[in-house]
Amino acid sequence: MTGATVRVELPAHLRRLAGVEREVTLDVEGAVSPRSVLDALESRYPMLRGTVRDQATQQRRPLVRFFACQQDLSHEPMDTPLPEAVLTGAEPFMIVGAIAGG
């Protein structure tokens, strides 16, 4: 499927930075993948550029994780198509701040 309206859940620190609620809705053009969702997110909320992925390499930041449909998508290629339930709006694409330390 190409193009969809995707629900995206953001962690608290990114919600504060963007001035939004827990979930935002984005119109994603073309193939719907983590990359295209992040492109749409950064386009709509430019203050988030560089917070989820490195601006030079476009790779996910180490302490950020992606989830959809109870699956950890963090280590999947950025162009992997998202599950159908995300494309239909039944499930959100979640950006989660990981916790490190002990």
Secondary structure, DSSP 8 states (H G I E B T S, - for coil): -EEEEEEEE--HHHHHHHT--SEEEEEEEEE-SHHHHHHHHHHH-GGGTTTSB-TTT--B-TTEEEEETTEE-TTS-TT----HHHHTTSS-EEEEE-----
